[in-house]
Amino acid sequence: CPSIPLVCAWSCRNLIAFTTDLKNEEEKDLTHMVHIIDTEHPWDVYSVNSGHTEVITCLEWDQSGSRLLSADADGHIKCWSMTDHLANSWESTVGSMVEGDPVVALSWLHNGVKLALHVEKSGASNFGEKFSRVKFSPSLTLFGGKPMEGWIAVTISGLVTVSLLKPNGQVLTSTESLCRLRCRVALADVAFTGGGNIVVATSDGSSTSPVQFYKVCVSVVNEKCKIDTEILPSLFMRCTTDPARKDKYPAITHLKFLARDMSEQVLLCASNQNSSIVECWSLRKEGLPVNNIFQQISPVVGDKQPMILKWRILSATNDLDRVSAVALPKLPISLTNTDLKVANDTKFFPGLGLALAFHDGSVHIVHRLSLQMMAVFYGSSSQRPVDEQTIKRQRTAGPLVHFKAMQLSWTSLALAGIDSHGKLSMLRISPSMGHVLDMNMSLRHLLFLLEYCMVTGYDWWDILLHVQPNMVQNLVEKLHEEYMRQNAALQQVLSTRIVAMKASLCKLSSSTIARVCDYHAKLFLIAISCTLKSLLRPHFLNTPDKSPGDRLTEICSKITDIDIDKVMINLKTEEFVLEMTTLQSLQQLIQWVGDFVLYLLASLPNQGSPVRPGHSFLRDGASLGMFRELMVVIRIWGLLKPSCLPVYTATSDTQDSMSLLFRLLTKLWLCCREENHITEPDDTLIDECCLLPSQLLIPNIDWLPINDGIISKLQNKQLVRLQFGKAPGLVGHTVSSQFDAFVRAPGQPKIDHLRRLHLGAYPTEECKSCTRCGCVTMLKSPNKVTAVKQWEQRWIKNCLCGGLWRRMPLSYS
């Protein structure tokens, strides 16, 4: 129903939530639905009857992107969270209400985390210079300074309600009037100050009335939530004080703070039936002039001059077509240029623009402070400005299709909107904002945003929309260079995230597709190495500060002997003693290590052939060193319980397969252990590797399946039309032919990629798959051994690559 307001929200995990209303023909009432999609699989929509009795007015994601608030026109607020950490399974567990009072503004309380981007320093080598932690207080702190979770809402009758989530699951709710004289609130928005206060802006909808601002302080006293409010300076829109436009725009239709944590800047839009005007205002401290009489009595010196807070207009547009929706950027860009003049190389940076949608179907991206035009999108129904006669004819014909709700992605490189026909659309926003920038500048913008996602942990799907196949190699190399410039501690924190990021980039080019397998194998190797080393325990409690795992790494790197037993002698084998059931339960992971080492060594003679999966490992000294350490650990465990050893099919019963593989692996590792002095393997090693297929059966490695996502279908920049519930075919998939050699044919046994268990050709167990890399694993654990449960617990929320899980149908292919 076009007259009903629609809302949408975009999370930092690239999940989009939006609303629609279903009409029930029998009962003739409306069911208010909430839909959640993952942008990589937009056809896989999770729809839930919200249970709201009135139209949903607000949707808000939390800072982690894993919980959603919905509020309706009856004052009910619901908190939705994932069930079993699945992106396509949601339930509402808690909520609050202000009976019969429609909610007009809603926000989660601030958690005190703010990381500012310094666009002008995008060329700096240190992440600390590009992204700085801003001193910002949470809205409410628990004992020890931990932020308290909760939400704040503003109702149509001028009430502010705050709900706090206690650690035990209870909800503390308190409601207070914004001011003594309550009045109608048609529009409102919420922002936060660095000092931990909340600022609420309200308007009664009339442009002749002032836009009011209130400071809200939340505290907990005697286990009860307490709200204190204070009136702040208000403002009148410039267009109402201009005699020429005094009565032209009677209604304020949009009121938004420029950012959740920027309470000093506000965007206002006033409209009439056909046109709108947009104004940007800023709150500043100004000196109060003191009369000369008082100056003579008590002269004002230095900082003692009285100051006053005053709203000043920053910029305003000319008359525009009627605005139907506004979307604000979420990037916390630090704007050091107060005069709005930004350096040439950054003036088109995506996070500087906000989006305005118009009733003619067009969307304008304008600078968020100067409101100057940066880019324009003309929808299918909108006409270019040259064709004025057609526009006039269309206006008389009836309303055009236009966006009723819009949201920018977290990097401002994509825009989602719901139009008046109920369709969900996504627009790609160029990093150069439609202006011609040289390739290096576009790459620098993308690289800068990838680094931001790496540091914050946000999902980078919307950045991949702009990566063309010819950019992939360059971006991967530059990303690695920037990563290597960081200090060792930061590199360790980001070590898995950068591997996952490289994998998602390499998926976009047919020349780098095989490296995707390598990066996922590396993630798996790092995880196995951490897990198996964590099981080692010091023999005595009062041992030196180094853990057994650290000592293992140190000894294996020092002792370059090719005989596995000689390396083993230098270790304290009592630190490796584990329960027999634990060792047996780890056999599948141990088998993968053994199989992968054999596969790598057998593929060494073919390294000159077209690039195959595993190729990059042959020059990766760090990864080969990890495999070498694990071989030593497995060898020791094999002495305790031989059945936990990897199983090889050998041609000779007397052959010691582990010793053979360790000897060859060590020789290969010695060639590339120093990154700056990589040498070619000698002929003897290659000859020995050539003989491996005649000594041992080379296993088939189960590489990850091709991801069935949308990102690779969007590279040619053609319009893609999709239907909810129907996955598009892989027709025209550019990289599928390259991948055929590594993919299981239909009807072949499937595998649990995390547990390394075979599921059969048609799995009977419920499975979940990663929204990003396609990794498949069983939903419920079949294991009861503690060590395996710890392994599975690592992936309960996210996949190896950091992607979210989604439930799969039983008959997945």
C-alpha positions in Angstrom: 0.0 0.0 0.0 1.8 3.1 -1.2 0.3 5.4 1.5 1.9 3.3 4.3 5.4 4.5 5.4 8.1 2.0 4.8 11.4 1.7 6.6 14.8 -0.1 6.0 18.1 -0.4 7.9 21.5 -1.6 6.8 23.9 -3.2 9.3 27.7 -3.2 9.4 27.6 -6.9 8.6 25.8 -6.1 5.3 22.4 -7.4 6.4 19.4 -5.3 5.2 16.2 -5.2 7.1 13.0 -3.7 5.6 9.3 -3.7 6.2 6.2 -4.5 4.1 2.5 -5.1 4.9 0.6 -8.1 3.8 -3.2 -7.7 3.3 -5.2 -10.7 4.6 -8.1 -11.1 2.2 -10.3 -13.0 4.7 -9.9 -10.9 7.8 -9.2 -7.7 5.8 -6.5 -6.6 8.1 -2.7 -6.0 7.6 0.1 -8.2 8.8 3.2 -6.1 9.5 6.2 -8.1 8.2 9.9 -7.6 8.9 12.3 -9.0 6.2 16.0 -9.6 6.6 18.4 -10.3 3.7 22.1 -10.9 3.3 23.3 -8.7 0.4 25.4 -11.6 -1.1 22.2 -13.8 -1.3 19.4 -11.2 -1.6 16.9 -13.7 -2.9 17.2 -15.7 0.3 14.9 -13.5 2.4 13.9 -14.3 6.0 10.4 -13.0 6.5 8.8 -12.9 9.9 5.4 -11.7 11.2 6.6 -9.0 13.5 3.7 -9.3 15.8 3.3 -5.5 15.7 -0.4 -4.5 15.7 0.3 -1.1 14.0 2.5 0.0 11.1 6.3 -0.3 11.8 7.8 3.2 12.0 11.5 2.5 12.9 14.1 -0.1 12.3 17.6 0.1 14.0 20.6 -2.2 13.9 23.0 -2.3 16.9 26.7 -1.4 16.5 27.7 -5.1 16.1 25.1 -5.7 13.3 23.7 -8.7 15.0 20.5 -7.3 16.7 17.6 -5.3 15.4 15.1 -3.0 17.0 11.6 -2.4 15.5 9.1 0.1 16.8 5.5 0.7 15.7 2.7 3.3 15.8 1.2 1.8 19.0 4.4 2.4 21.1 5.7 -1.2 21.0 9.4 -1.8 20.6 10.8 -5.2 19.9 14.4 -6.4 20.0 15.3 -9.1 17.4 18.3 -11.4 17.7 19.7 -14.3 15.6 18.8 -17.8 16.7 21.8 -20.2 16.7 23.8 -17.3 15.1 22.1 -17.8 11.7 21.5 -14.8 9.4 18.3 -16.3 8.2 16.7 -17.2 11.5 15.5 -14.5 13.9 13.4 -14.2 17.0 12.2 -11.4 19.4 13.1 -12.1 23.0 12.8 -8.7 24.8 11.1 -5.4 24.2 9.4 -2.4 25.8 6.3 -0.2 25.2 4.6 3.1 25.7 1.0 2.1 25.3 -0.8 3.8 22.4 2.0 6.4 21.7 3.5 6.0 18.3 7.3 5.9 18.2 8.9 8.5 15.8 12.6 8.1 16.6 14.6 5.1 17.9 18.3 4.4 18.6 20.6 2.0 20.5 22.5 3.7 23.3 26.1 4.5 22.3 28.8 2.0 23.4 31.6 4.6 23.5 33.5 3.1 20.5 34.3 5.7 17.8 37.0 5.3 15.2 37.5 8.4 13.1 38.8 8.2 9.5 41.3 10.8 8.4 40.8 10.9 4.6 43.6 13.4 4.1 46.0 10.9 5.6 44.9 8.0 3.4 48.5 7.8 2.1 50.0 7.3 5.5 51.8 4.0 6.3 50.5 3.6 9.9 46.9 2.5 10.5 47.0 4.6 13.7 47.4 7.8 11.6 44.6 6.9 9.2 42.1 5.6 11.8 42.2 7.1 15.3 40.2 6.1 18.4 38.2 9.1 19.5 37.6 9.7 23.2 33.9 9.1 23.5 31.9 8.2 26.6 29.2 5.5 26.5 25.6 6.7 27.2 25.6 4.7 30.4 28.4 2.7 32.1 28.2 -0.3 34.4 30.7 -1.0 37.2 34.3 -0.9 35.8 33.4 1.4 32.9 31.7 -1.3 30.8 29.0 0.2 28.6 25.4 -0.7 29.4 23.3 -1.9 26.5 19.8 -0.5 25.8 17.8 1.8 23.5 16.1 5.2 23.5 12.9 6.1 21.8 10.9 9.3 21.3 7.1 9.2 20.9 4.6 11.5 19.1 3.3 13.0 22.4 6.8 14.3 23.4 7.8 11.4 25.7 11.3 9.9 25.8 11.6 6.3 26.9 14.8 4.5 27.7 15.2 0.7 28.1 18.3 -0.9 29.6 19.3 -4.5 29.1 20.7 -5.9 32.4 23.3 -8.7 32.2 20.8 -11.1 33.7 18.4 -10.5 30.8 15.9 -8.2 32.5 14.9 -4.9 31.0 14.8 -1.7 33.0 12.4 0.9 31.4 11.7 4.5 32.3 9.7 7.1 30.5 9.9 10.9 30.9 8.5 14.0 29.2 11.1 15.9 27.1 9.9 19.2 28.6 7.1 20.4 30.9 5.0 21.7 28.1 4.4 18.6 26.1 3.5 19.1 22.5 3.1 17.0 19.3 6.3 15.5 17.9 5.9 14.8 14.2 9.6 14.2 13.5 12.5 13.5 15.8 16.1 12.2 15.8 18.6 11.1 18.3 22.4 11.8 18.5 25.2 11.4 21.1 27.8 13.6 22.6 31.4 12.7 23.5 30.6 13.3 27.2 28.0 10.5 27.3 24.9 12.6 26.9 22.1 12.1 24.5 20.6 14.9 22.3 17.1 14.7 20.9 15.9 17.0 18.1 12.1 17.4 17.6 9.7 19.2 15.3 5.9 19.4 15.2 6.0 19.2 11.4 5.3 22.9 10.8 8.1 25.0 9.4 6.7 28.1 11.3 7.5 26.3 14.6 11.0 26.1 16.0 13.0 22.9 15.8 13.6 22.0 19.5 16.7 20.3 21.0 16.9 18.6 24.3 19.8 17.1 26.3 18.9 13.7 27.9 21.0 12.1 30.7 20.4 8.5 31.7 21.5 7.0 35.0 20.7 4.0 37.2 19.7 4.9 40.8 18.6 2.2 43.3 18.2 -0.4 40.5 15.9 2.0 38.6 16.4 3.9 35.4 16.4 7.7 35.8 16.1 10.2 33.0 16.9 13.9 33.2 16.2 16.3 30.4 17.4 19.9 29.7 16.3 22.3 26.9 19.0 23.3 24.4 19.0 26.2 21.9 16.4 25.8 19.2 16.3 27.1 15.6 13.9 28.3 12.9 14.6 27.2 9.3 16.1 29.9 7.1 13.4 29.5 4.5 10.7 30.6 6.9 12.5 33.8 7.8 13.1 34.7 4.2 10.3 37.0 3.0 10.4 35.6 -0.5 9.8 32.0 0.8 8.0 32.6 4.0 4.9 30.6 3.2 6.3 28.5 0.3 7.3 25.5 2.4 4.8 24.9 5.1 5.9 21.5 6.4 9.2 20.1 7.7 9.3 16.6 6.2 12.8 15.4 7.2 14.9 16.0 10.3 18.2 14.2 10.7 21.4 14.6 12.6 24.3 14.2 10.2 25.6 11.3 12.2 24.6 9.4 15.4 27.7 10.7 17.2 27.6 14.2 15.7 25.0 16.2 17.7 26.3 19.6 16.5 25.1 19.2 12.9 21.6 18.7 11.7 19.9 18.4 8.3 16.4 19.8 7.7 14.1 19.5 4.7 11.0 21.6 4.3 8.5 20.8 1.5 5.3 21.7 -0.2 3.2 19.6 -2.7 5.8 19.9 -5.5 9.1 21.0 -4.2 11.5 21.0 -1.2 14.5 22.9 0.2 17.3 21.4 2.3 19.3 23.2 4.9 22.4 22.1 7.0 22.9 23.7 10.4 25.7 23.6 12.9 25.8 24.3 16.7 28.7 26.6 17.7 30.0 28.3 20.7 30.1 32.0 20.3 31.3 34.9 22.5 28.6 37.0 24.0 29.2 40.7 23.4 29.4 42.6 26.6 28.2 46.2 26.9 30.8 48.9 27.3 29.4 50.0 30.7 30.0 46.5 32.1 33.4 46.3 30.4 34.5 49.4 32.4 33.3 47.9 35.7 34.8 44.5 35.1 37.0 44.1 32.0 36.7 40.7 30.2 40.1 39.1 29.7 41.0 35.8 27.9 38.8 32.8 28.5 36.5 34.7 30.8 34.4 36.1 28.0 30.9 34.7 28.4 30.0 32.0 25.7 26.7 31.0 24.2 25.6 28.0 22.1 24.0 29.2 18.9 22.8 27.4 15.7 24.3 28.8 12.5 23.3 27.7 9.0 26.1 26.1 7.1 24.5 25.7 3.7 21.2 25.5 1.9 20.0 24.3 -1.5 18.0 26.1 -4.1 14.4 24.9 -4.8 14.5 21.2 -5.5 11.9 18.6 -6.6 10.0 17.2 -3.7 12.2 15.0 -1.5 10.8 11.6 -0.7 13.6 10.0 1.4 17.0 10.9 2.9 20.0 8.5 3.6 22.9 9.7 5.6 26.5 8.3 5.5 27.7 6.2 8.5 31.5 6.7 8.0 32.8 8.8 10.9 35.0 10.9 8.7 37.1 13.5 10.6 36.7 16.8 8.7 39.6 19.0 9.6 38.7 21.6 7.0 36.2 23.9 8.7 35.7 26.1 5.6 34.3 23.0 3.7 37.1 23.2 1.2 38.5 19.7 0.9 41.6 18.7 -0.9 41.2 17.8 -4.6 42.0 14.2 -4.1 39.5 13.6 -1.4 36.6 15.9 -2.3 34.8 13.1 -4.0 35.4 10.5 -1.2 32.1 8.5 -0.9 31.6 9.0 2.9 31.3 12.7 2.4 28.0 12.5 0.5 24.4 12.0 1.7 21.6 10.8 -0.6 18.4 12.6 -1.4 15.6 10.7 -3.2 12.9 12.7 -5.1 9.4 12.1 -6.2 10.4 12.0 -9.8 12.4 8.8 -9.1 15.9 10.4 -9.2 18.5 10.2 -6.4 21.1 12.9 -5.8 24.3 12.5 -3.8 25.2 15.8 -2.2 28.1 16.9 0.0 27.0 16.4 3.6 28.1 19.9 4.7 28.1 22.1 1.6 25.1 20.3 0.0 26.8 20.7 -3.4 25.9 18.1 -6.0 28.3 15.2 -6.2 26.5 12.6 -8.3 23.0 11.9 -9.8 21.0 8.7 -10.5 18.0 8.8 -12.8 15.6 6.0 -12.1 13.6 4.2 -14.8 10.6 6.5 -14.3 12.5 9.7 -13.9 13.4 11.9 -16.9 16.6 13.8 -17.6 16.3 17.5 -16.9 16.3 18.3 -20.7 12.9 16.8 -21.2 10.8 19.3 -19.3 7.6 18.7 -21.4 7.7 15.0 -20.5 8.1 15.7 -16.8 5.0 18.0 -16.9 3.0 15.4 -18.7 4.0 12.7 -16.2 3.2 14.9 -13.2 -0.4 15.2 -14.5 -0.6 11.5 -15.3 0.0 10.3 -11.7 2.6 9.7 -9.1 6.0 8.4 -10.3 7.8 5.4 -8.8 10.1 6.8 -6.2 12.1 5.7 -3.1 10.1 5.9 0.2 13.0 4.7 2.4 16.7 4.6 1.7 19.9 3.5 3.5 23.6 3.9 2.6 25.9 1.0 3.3 28.6 1.5 6.0 31.2 2.5 3.4 28.7 4.6 1.4 29.6 2.6 -1.8 26.0 1.2 -2.2 22.5 2.4 -1.5 19.4 0.3 -0.8 15.9 1.7 -1.2 12.3 0.6 -1.2 10.1 2.3 -3.8 6.4 3.1 -3.8 5.7 -0.2 -5.6 7.3 -2.2 -2.8 10.4 -3.2 -4.7 13.8 -3.3 -3.0 16.6 -1.9 -5.2 20.3 -1.5 -4.7 22.4 1.2 -6.4 26.2 1.1 -6.8 27.8 4.4 -5.8 31.2 5.0 -7.5 34.1 5.7 -5.2 34.9 8.7 -7.4 31.2 9.8 -7.1 30.8 9.7 -10.9 33.7 12.0 -11.6 36.7 10.9 -13.6 39.6 10.1 -11.3 42.7 8.3 -12.3 42.9 4.6 -11.6 45.4 5.1 -8.8 43.0 7.4 -6.9 40.1 5.0 -7.2 42.3 2.2 -6.0 43.5 4.3 -3.1 39.9 5.0 -2.1 39.0 1.3 -2.2 42.2 0.3 -0.4 41.6 2.9 2.3 38.0 1.5 2.9 39.3 -2.1 2.9 41.8 -1.2 5.6 39.0 0.5 7.6 36.9 -2.7 7.4 40.0 -4.8 8.3 40.5 -2.6 11.5 36.9 -2.4 12.5 35.8 -5.9 11.6 32.9 -4.6 9.4 31.9 -6.7 6.4 33.4 -5.4 3.1 30.9 -6.8 0.6 29.9 -3.3 -0.7 33.5 -2.5 -1.5 33.8 -5.6 -3.7 31.0 -4.1 -5.9 33.6 -1.8 -7.4 36.5 -4.1 -7.8 37.0 -5.0 -11.5 39.0 -8.2 -12.4 42.0 -6.1 -13.6 42.2 -4.4 -10.2 42.4 -7.6 -8.1 46.1 -8.3 -8.3 47.0 -4.7 -7.6 44.7 -4.4 -4.6 45.9 -7.7 -3.0 49.5 -6.6 -3.3 48.9 -3.1 -2.0 46.8 -4.5 0.9 49.7 -6.9 1.8 52.2 -4.0 1.6 50.1 -1.8 4.0 49.6 -4.8 6.4 53.4 -5.5 6.5 54.1 -1.9 7.5 52.1 -2.3 10.8 53.6 -3.3 14.1 53.9 -7.0 15.0 51.0 -6.9 17.6 48.5 -5.4 15.1 49.6 -7.8 12.4 48.8 -10.7 14.7 45.4 -9.3 15.5 44.6 -8.8 11.8 46.3 -11.9 10.5 43.2 -14.0 9.7 41.1 -11.0 8.5 43.6 -10.0 5.8 43.7 -13.6 4.5 39.9 -13.7 4.3 39.9 -10.3 2.6 42.4 -11.5 0.0 40.3 -14.6 -0.7 37.2 -12.5 -1.4 39.1 -10.2 -3.7 40.7 -13.1 -5.7 37.3 -14.6 -6.2 36.5 -11.7 -8.6 39.1 -12.5 -11.2 39.4 -15.7 -13.3 43.3 -15.4 -13.2 43.3 -15.5 -9.4 40.4 -17.9 -8.7 42.7 -20.8 -7.7 44.3 -18.7 -5.0 40.9 -18.5 -3.2 41.4 -22.2 -2.3 44.9 -21.4 -0.9 43.7 -18.6 1.3 40.9 -20.7 2.8 43.4 -23.6 3.3 45.7 -21.1 5.1 42.8 -20.0 7.4 42.1 -23.6 8.2 45.8 -24.3 8.8 46.1 -21.3 11.2 43.0 -22.4 13.1 44.3 -26.1 13.4 47.7 -24.9 14.5 46.3 -22.7 17.2 43.9 -25.4 18.4 46.4 -28.3 18.6 49.0 -26.1 20.2 46.5 -24.9 22.8 46.0 -28.5 23.9 49.7 -28.8 25.0 50.1 -28.3 28.8 53.4 -27.5 30.7 54.5 -30.5 32.8 55.1 -28.3 35.9 53.1 -25.3 36.9 56.1 -23.2 37.8 57.4 -23.3 34.2 59.1 -20.4 32.3 56.9 -17.7 30.7 56.9 -19.5 27.3 54.1 -21.9 26.6 54.7 -25.4 25.1 53.4 -24.1 21.8 55.8 -21.2 21.7 58.7 -23.5 22.6 57.6 -26.0 19.9 57.8 -23.2 17.3 61.2 -22.0 18.6 62.8 -25.4 18.6 61.3 -26.4 15.1 62.7 -23.2 13.6 66.1 -23.7 15.2 66.6 -27.4 14.4 66.6 -27.8 10.7 67.2 -31.5 10.7 65.3 -33.5 8.1 64.8 -36.5 10.4 61.6 -36.1 12.4 62.8 -38.2 15.3 65.9 -36.0 15.8 63.6 -32.9 16.0 61.3 -34.8 18.4 64.1 -35.7 20.9 64.6 -31.9 21.7 61.1 -31.6 22.9 59.7 -32.4 26.4 57.4 -35.1 25.3 55.6 -35.1 28.7 54.0 -31.8 27.6 52.3 -33.6 24.7 50.4 -36.2 26.9 46.7 -36.1 26.2 43.8 -38.4 26.9 43.3 -41.2 24.4 39.7 -40.1 23.6 40.9 -36.6 22.9 43.6 -37.8 20.5 41.1 -40.1 18.6 38.5 -37.3 18.3 41.1 -35.1 16.6 41.9 -37.6 13.9 39.9 -35.9 11.1 41.8 -32.6 11.6 45.1 -34.6 11.8 44.2 -36.4 8.6 43.7 -33.1 6.8 47.2 -31.9 7.8 48.7 -35.2 6.5 46.7 -35.2 3.3 47.5 -31.5 2.5 51.3 -32.0 3.1 51.2 -35.0 0.7 49.2 -33.1 -1.9 51.6 -30.1 -1.7 54.7 -32.2 -2.1 53.2 -34.2 -5.0 52.3 -31.0 -6.8 55.8 -29.5 -6.5 57.1 -30.9 -9.8 54.0 -29.4 -11.6 54.6 -25.9 -10.3 55.4 -24.6 -13.8 52.0 -25.7 -15.1 48.9 -23.4 -15.0 48.2 -22.2 -11.5 46.5 -24.8 -9.4 45.3 -24.7 -5.8 48.2 -25.1 -3.3 50.6 -23.3 -5.6 51.2 -20.3 -3.2 52.1 -22.7 -0.3 55.2 -23.9 -2.2 56.8 -20.4 -1.6 55.2 -19.7 1.8 57.9 -20.4 4.4 55.6 -19.5 7.4 52.9 -21.9 6.4 55.3 -24.7 5.6 56.9 -24.1 9.0 53.4 -24.5 10.6 52.9 -27.8 8.8 56.3 -29.0 9.9 55.5 -28.2 13.6 52.2 -30.0 13.3 53.9 -33.1 11.8 56.2 -33.2 14.9 53.2 -32.9 17.2 51.3 -35.6 15.3 54.3 -37.9 15.4 54.5 -37.7 19.2 50.8 -38.2 19.6 51.1 -41.2 17.3 53.4 -42.9 19.8 50.7 -42.5 22.5 47.8 -43.6 20.2 48.7 -44.9 16.7 45.1 -44.8 15.5 45.1 -41.0 15.6 47.8 -40.8 12.9 46.9 -39.8 9.4 46.1 -42.8 7.2 48.1 -43.2 4.0 47.7 -45.9 1.3 51.3 -46.9 0.7 52.8 -49.4 -1.8 55.2 -50.8 0.8 54.3 -52.0 4.3 57.7 -51.2 5.7 57.7 -47.5 4.5 57.6 -44.8 7.2 55.3 -42.3 5.4 55.5 -39.6 8.1 59.3 -39.6 8.1 59.4 -39.5 4.3 57.0 -36.5 4.1 58.7 -34.7 6.9 62.1 -35.1 5.2 60.7 -33.7 1.9 58.7 -30.9 3.6 61.8 -29.8 5.6 63.9 -29.6 2.4 61.1 -27.5 0.7 60.8 -25.3 3.9 64.6 -24.6 3.9 64.3 -23.2 0.4 61.8 -20.5 1.5 62.1 -20.1 5.2 63.6 -16.6 4.7 61.2 -14.4 2.8 63.9 -12.3 1.2 66.1 -15.2 0.2 63.8 -17.7 -1.5 65.8 -20.4 -3.5 64.5 -22.8 -6.1 64.1 -26.5 -4.9 67.0 -28.6 -6.1 66.6 -31.4 -8.7 67.0 -34.1 -6.0 63.9 -32.8 -4.1 61.9 -32.6 -7.3 62.9 -36.1 -8.3 61.9 -37.4 -4.9 58.5 -35.6 -5.1 58.0 -37.1 -8.6 58.3 -40.6 -7.1 55.6 -39.8 -4.4 52.6 -40.9 -6.5 54.3 -44.4 -6.9 54.9 -44.7 -3.2 51.6 -43.2 -1.7 48.1 -42.7 -3.0 47.7 -38.9 -3.5 44.4 -37.8 -1.9 41.8 -35.6 -3.5 41.6 -32.4 -1.5 38.1 -31.1 -0.9 38.2 -27.5 -1.9 35.4 -25.1 -0.9 32.5 -25.0 -3.3 31.9 -22.1 -5.7 30.1 -19.5 -3.8 26.6 -19.0 -5.3 26.5 -15.3 -4.3 25.6 -12.3 -6.4 28.9 -10.4 -6.3 30.5 -12.0 -9.4 27.3 -11.5 -11.4 27.5 -7.7 -10.9 30.9 -7.0 -12.4 29.7 -6.2 -15.9 27.6 -3.3 -14.5 24.4 -4.5 -16.2 21.1 -4.3 -14.3 20.3 -7.6 -12.5 16.7 -8.4 -11.7 16.1 -10.9 -9.0 13.0 -12.5 -7.4 12.7 -13.3 -3.7 12.9 -17.0 -3.0 14.4 -17.9 -6.4 18.2 -18.2 -6.7 19.6 -17.1 -10.1 21.3 -19.8 -12.2 25.0 -19.9 -12.7 24.6 -19.1 -16.4 27.3 -16.7 -17.6 29.3 -17.2 -14.4 32.7 -16.1 -15.5 34.8 -18.2 -13.2 32.8 -21.4 -12.9 34.6 -23.0 -15.8 38.0 -22.3 -14.2 36.8 -24.0 -11.1 35.4 -27.2 -12.6 38.5 -29.2 -11.8 38.2 -28.6 -8.1 34.4 -29.0 -7.6 32.6 -32.1 -6.7 30.1 -33.2 -9.3 26.4 -33.5 -8.3 25.7 -36.8 -6.6 29.2 -37.1 -5.2 29.6 -37.2 -1.4 29.5 -33.8 0.4 31.9 -32.9 3.2 31.6 -30.9 6.4 34.4 -28.4 5.7 35.1 -27.6 9.4 34.9 -31.0 11.0 36.3 -32.8 7.9 33.5 -35.4 8.1 31.8 -36.9 5.0 28.1 -36.2 4.9 27.2 -38.5 2.0 25.8 -37.5 -1.4 22.4 -36.4 0.0 23.0 -35.2 3.6 20.4 -36.1 6.2 21.8 -33.7 8.8 20.8 -30.0 8.8 23.6 -27.9 7.6 24.6 -24.3 7.6 26.8 -22.5 5.1 28.9 -19.3 5.2 27.3 -16.3 3.5 30.7 -15.3 2.1 32.9 -18.2 1.3 30.4 -21.0 1.0 32.0 -23.2 3.7 29.5 -25.9 4.8 29.2 -27.5 8.2 26.6 -29.4 10.3 24.2 -27.3 12.4 24.3 -29.6 15.4 27.4 -31.1 16.8 27.7 -34.9 16.7 30.6 -34.9 19.2 30.8 -35.1 22.9 34.5 -34.8 23.4 35.6 -31.5 25.0 38.5 -30.9 22.6 36.3 -31.2 19.6 33.6 -29.1 21.2 36.2 -26.3 21.7 37.1 -26.5 18.0 33.4 -26.3 17.1 32.8 -23.4 19.5 35.4 -21.3 17.6 33.0 -21.2 14.6 29.7 -21.0 16.4 29.2 -17.3 15.5 31.3 -16.9 12.4 33.0 -18.9 9.7 36.7 -19.2 9.3 36.6 -16.2 7.0 34.5 -14.1 9.4 31.3 -14.5 7.4 27.9 -15.1 8.9 26.1 -18.5 8.8 22.8 -19.2 7.1 20.7 -22.3 7.4 20.6 -24.5 4.3 17.8 -26.7 3.1 18.4 -30.5 3.6 18.7 -31.1 -0.1 21.5 -28.6 -0.7 23.5 -29.1 -3.9 
